[in-house]
Amino acid sequence: MSKHFRAWKIDQPQLLPPSVQDFVPRDHLSRFIVDLVRESLDLSEITSSYRSALGQPPFDPRLMVALLLNGYASGLYSSRRIAKACVERADFMMIAALDAPDFRTISEFRKRHLKQLAGLFVQVLKLAEKAGLVRLGHVALDGTKIKANASKHKAMSYQHMKKRQAELQAEVDRWLAAAEAADAEEDKLHGNKRGDELPGWVADKQRRIARIAQAKAELEAEAKAAADEERRIEAEKQKSREAEGRKKTGKPAAAPSDEPAAKAQRNFTDPESRILKTKDGFIQGYNAQAAVDGKAQIIVAHGLTPSTSDYGQLVPLVDGIQANLGRKPEQASADSGYLSEVNLASLDQRGIDGYIATGRAKHPTADNGKGGGPLTQAMRKKIADGGFETPYRLRKQIVEAVFGQIKQARGFRQFLLRGLANVRAEWAIICTAHNLVKLGSLLRAS
């Protein structure tokens, strides 16, 4: 007995033309993003930049913003992959209304309006607060290292810069000397040409010398600024000791050097990125920061630094929450990377109930052989007295889960843009997309 199958109507035309939205389920995230862009987000800063009526009309900025936000929320970040999805995936085809922009148009739109796209973070955050997803009862802070759009093998140490600059300069000088001594022979070789044109390899080496010299100068300027700051801090400490009638004990510290350390490095692809240590080894990248609300894992403040250290980011994140939402969190937790007497005092001054680990990993109250100041000792006791019920235990399940969703579930492991300002804006868009996913999940479920 033959088997009957449902008819495959691939060649049958539709009697009535369907709407592009009919191919996407009603509860799909892309539909939520389209509605949000069309009805809730203020894109006046972007639309007002279009003035000329000449030439081919540009794509609607709302369409372009919706494409980018849907891409970032779906784990598609490059302009080429988004453009490809516009002819292959129903949700992107629906947003583009079957009139897909090419990848250059998407890339240029993102580059042109990067600052305004980063500014959408606050708008989406306030919508999440209005929807009841932000409580600011407990906020967890943390940082994660993300690769820059640069290879760590394209970096050069200060010591090697000096050596390589001298080698290249000597090689160019030798060629110029030989060229000057062989004028007569070059006249025969070059004919009507002047005979003093530099070959391409020499010009290239001269460009490399210039780039190395620039990188050296930047490292030297940074080292001098760091030494000046260290001397200023030591002078303030000395004044404080003199005012209190105390003397400095112990062996005098070495004077800060204005010259960079021999191993100080500068990357030639993205000079503002740094070599950062991670649990999987060293990467050329940035330290991305986030403050996450405990109610629904909404990112309420973000930041980014090239420094491997976290402790300088606590106050900017906490103040960022106040700037974004107009109020402070009741509690804030962070790992030991944020621990310092200054940070603990800052939380007290702001009236925030802080929980910052004084040790690492499974032992948040361990002192690692260091007693710390009075605020550190009080924090150690505060967390230890709380036992299993201490609010510090919430930190991992709040903020580290968000980094897992961004890096593992949505596959964001390397920035596309270069330069600190551009990468900060790109991180803001990543955080915006994360909040959109959380907000969309709530509204689609309700």
N, C-alpha and C positions, 0 to 999 in steps of 0.2 A: 504494500500500500504506500503510495507516494505521500511525502510530507508537504503540507501547505504552509507557505510563509506569507507574512504580511508584505504587501506590494511595496517595492522600492521605487518611489516616485521621483527619482533624481532628475529626470528629463522633463517632468511635467511642469509647465508654467503655473504660477499662482493666478487664480481667477481675480483676486483683489490684491493689490500691492500691499505688503505688510509694512508697518512702521519699524524703524530700526530698533526701537525700544522693545519690540515684541520678542526679539531674540535673547533678551537678558531677563532673568527672573526678577520679579518685583522686589524681592528682599536682597538683591545683590548689592555689594558695597559700592559699585560704580554708579548705580542709580542714586544712592544717598549722596555721593560726592557731587554729582551733577546738580541735584536739588540744592545742596549746600552752596555751591558756587553761584548758582543763578539767583538764589533768594536770600542768603544769609551773609556772605562774605562781601566786604567792601573792597572793590578792586579799582577804586577811583584813581589811586596813585599810578596804576598801570595804564588804565584807559586814557588818562589825561596826557600821557606822553605821546599819544598819536594825534598829530595835528594836520599833516599834509593830506590833501585829497588827491594828489597826483599818483600816477602809477597804478599797479595792481592792488586792489584792496587787501589788507592783511587779514589773517585769520582772526576770528573773534577772540580777544584775550581770555574770555571765560572758558572757551573751548580749550585753549592752550593750558590754562591753569588746571582745569579738570583732568586733562591728559597727564600732566606732570604729577599731580597728587595721586591719581589712580595708579600711575606707574610706581611711585615710591611706596604706596601702600601695598602693592602687589609684588614687590621685590624686583621691579624693573627700573634701573636707574640711568642707563646710558641712553642717549637720544636715538641711537641706531636700534636698540632693542624696543624702545617705545614705538618708533616708526614702524618696525616690523610687526609689532602687535596690532597696529592699526589696520593691517590687512589680513591678520590671521586670527585674532581673538575677538569674540563677539562683544565683550564689554568695551574694548577700545574702539571697535568699529562703530558701536552705538554712540560713544562720546564724540567721535569725529564725524558722525552722520554720513559715513561712507565717503567723506571728502578728506582723506588723510594728508596731513602735512608731512614733508620729508624730514629726514633727521637733521639737516642743516637748519631748517626753520625752527625745530624744537630746541636745538642747541643754542641758536642765537637768541631765542626768546628767553631761555633760562639765563643766559649770560647777561642779557640787557636788563632784565628785571630781577636779578638775584637778590638784591636788598629788599625789594618789595615782597618777593616770595618768602623770604625769611621772616618778614614782619607778619605773615599770616599766622604764625605760631600763637601770638597773643589772642587773635580773634577766635581761633579754634579752641584755645584754652578757656576763654570766657564762655563759649557755647557749652563746653563740657561742664563748667561750673554751674551754668544755668540748668543743665540737665540733671544736676545732682550727683555728678561723678567726682566732684572735688570737695573734700571736707576739711583738709588741712589739720586734721587731728594728729596724724603722725606722718612725717615726711622723711624718706630715706635718701641719703646722698651717696653717690659713688662715681667713680670714673672708670672708663674702659679705654684701652689702647687700640687704635684703629690705624691701619696702614695708610700712608700718604700715597699720592700718585707719583711715587719716586722710588727708585731702588736704593737700598742701603749700600750697594756696591758702587754707586755713583757719588759717594761721599769721599772726602779726602781730609786727612788730619793736618793740623797746622804744621807739624814737623815735616810731613811729606810735601806740603805745599811749598815750603821754603826750598827743599831739595829739588823738587820738580821744576819750580820756576827758574832756578839757577841753571838746571840742565837744558831746558828749552831755550833760555836766553843765550846760553853759550853756543848751542847748535845754530841758532839764527845768526849770531855774530860771526861764527866761522864761515857760514855761507856768504854773508855780506862781504867779508874780507876777501874771500876767494873771488867773488864777483868783481870787486874793485880791482883786483890784481890781474884780471883776465879780460879787460875792456877790449883789447884788440881782437882777441879770439871771439868774443861775443858779437862784435860788429860783423864778422863773417857769418856767424851762426844765425843772428837775428835779422840780417839784411837791413831793410828800411826801418825796422823798429828801433826804439831808443837803445835797447840793450840792457836797460836797468829795471825792467819789469820783474816783479817778484813772482816766482812760481806759486802755484796754489798751495803746496804743502807748507811753504814759509808763511803765507798769509794765515793759514789755519793755525799754525803754531803760535803766531803772534796773537790770534784771538784767544787761544788757550792761556797764554801768558797773562792777557788782560783779565780773563775770568778768574784765574788763580789769584792775581793781585787784588782784585775786588773782594774775593772771599777772605783773603788774608786781612785786608783792611777791616772788614766787618767783624771778624773774630777779635782783632786787636781792639776795636772800639768797644765790643761787648766786654772784653776782659778788663779794660780800663774803667768802664762804668761799674762793673761788679766790684772792682778793687776800691773805687771811690766810695761806693755804698757801704762796703765793709769797714772802711776807715771811719765813715760818718757814724755808723752804729757803735763802733768801739769808742769813739770820742764821747758819744752820749752816755755810754756805760761808765766811762771814766769820770765824767762830770757827776753822775749819780753817786758813784762811790765816794768821790771827794765831798759831796754835800752831806753824805751820811757818815763821814769820817772813817770809811773802810779802805783797806788796801787790797790790791789784787794779789791773790796767792797763786802759787804754782809757777811752772816754767812759762816764760813769756812766749806767746804764740808768734809764729813767723809772720813777718809783714806781708800783706797782700801784694801780689805781683801784678803789674800793669800788662805783662805779656801773657798771651794765652798759653794754657797748658799744651804740652807737645801732642797730646792725644785728642785735643779739642777738634771737632769735625764740622765741616760744612758740606751740605749736599748741593750739587750743581743743578739738579733737576728741580727740586723745590727747596730753596735755601732756608725757608722758615720752618721746615719739618726737622725733627730730631731723631737720633737713635734712642729708642725706648726699650726698656727691658720688660718682657712679658713672661708668663709662666711657660710659654713655648719657645722662648729664646728672644733674640733681639730683632726689632723691626724698625724701619724708617717710617715714622708716623706722627700722630698727634694723640693727645690725651683728652678724650671727649667726656664731658661731665653732664650729669643729670640729677635733678631733684624730683623724686617721684612720690605722689600722694598715695597713702596706704589704702584708700577706699576702693579704687578701681584701676590702680597702676597708671594714672594719668601723669605725664611729665609736666611739672608746674614751673620749672626753670631749667635752663641749660647753659652750658658754657663749653669752652674749648681752649686748650693751652698746649704749646709745644713742650712744656716741662713734664718730666716724668713724675714730679711730686704733686700730691693732691692738697697739701695743707693750705696753700694759698688760695684755694678755690671755695672754701667753705663760706666765707663771708659774702663773696659775690653771688653765690647761689642763693643763700638765705635772703639777701637784699633783693635778688631778682624775683623771688616769690612775692615779696611786698610790692615791687614795681609792677608786676604782671597782674596781680589780683587785688592789690590794695589792702592786704592783711597778711599777718604773719602766721606761720604754723604754730600749733601748741607744743608739739614735740618734734625733735629732729634727731636722727641717728646717722652715724657714719662710722667707717672702720678706722683703724689706727693711723692710716695715712693722713688723716685730717687732724690728728691730735697735736695740740700745742696750748700752752697757757694763754696765748693771745686769743686763739679760737674759742676756748672755753669761756674766757672773760667776755668775748663778743656775744656769745649766746646768752650769757647772764644779763648783759646790758640790754639786750633786745627782749628780754622776758620770755625766752624760749627754753623749754625743758629739754636739755641736750643729753644725748647718750652717745659718747664717742669712745670707742674701744681704746684701752691703754696697752693692749697686747694684740697679737695677731691670730688669725685663723680660729681654731677651736678654743682659744684661751683669751677672750677679750679683756680679762682683768689681769693677765700676766704682765709683769713689769719689764721682762727681758733684761733684767739686771740693772734697770734704771728706776730710781724712786720717783723722779719727776717733782714738779712744783706742788704747791698746796692744792691747786685746782685739779691737777692730774690725780693726786692721791685721793681727793674727795670723789672724783669720778670713778676711780677704781672701786672704792667702797660702795658707791651708789649702785653700780652694775652688779657687784657681787651680792649685795644685800637683796637685790631683786630676785636673784635665783632664776628659776625657769620662767617666772612671770615678768621678768624685766622687759620693757619695751624694746630693748636693743635686739632681742631675738627676731623682731619683725623685719630687720634691715634686709637680710638676704632674700626673703621671700617677696619683698616689694621691689627693690631696685635691681637686683641681679637677674630676676626673672624678665624684667623689661629689656635688659641688654641681651639676654638670650633670645627674646622674640625679634629684636632688631637684627642681630648678627646671625642667628641660626635659622629662625623661621623665615625671615625675609631676606636673608643672604647678604646683608650689607657688611662687607669686611674691608673695603678700601674706598677712600674718597676718590671722586672723579676730578675734582678741581685742585688747583695748586695755589699756594699763598694762604697765609693765616686768615685774612679777611674773607676770602672766598670759601675756605673750608669751614669757617664758623657759620657762614650763611648756609652752606650745604648741610651741616649738622642740624641747624634750626629746621630745615625742611624735613629731614629725617624724623625729628621729634614731632613735627606737625603731623606727618603721615601716621606715626604711631598713635597719636591722640585721635586722629580720624578713625582709625580701625576700632579703637575702644568705643568711641562715641557711636559709630555706625552699628557696632554689635549690640549696644544697649537699645538703640532706637528700633533696630530691625526685630529685636526680641520682644519689644513691648507692643 
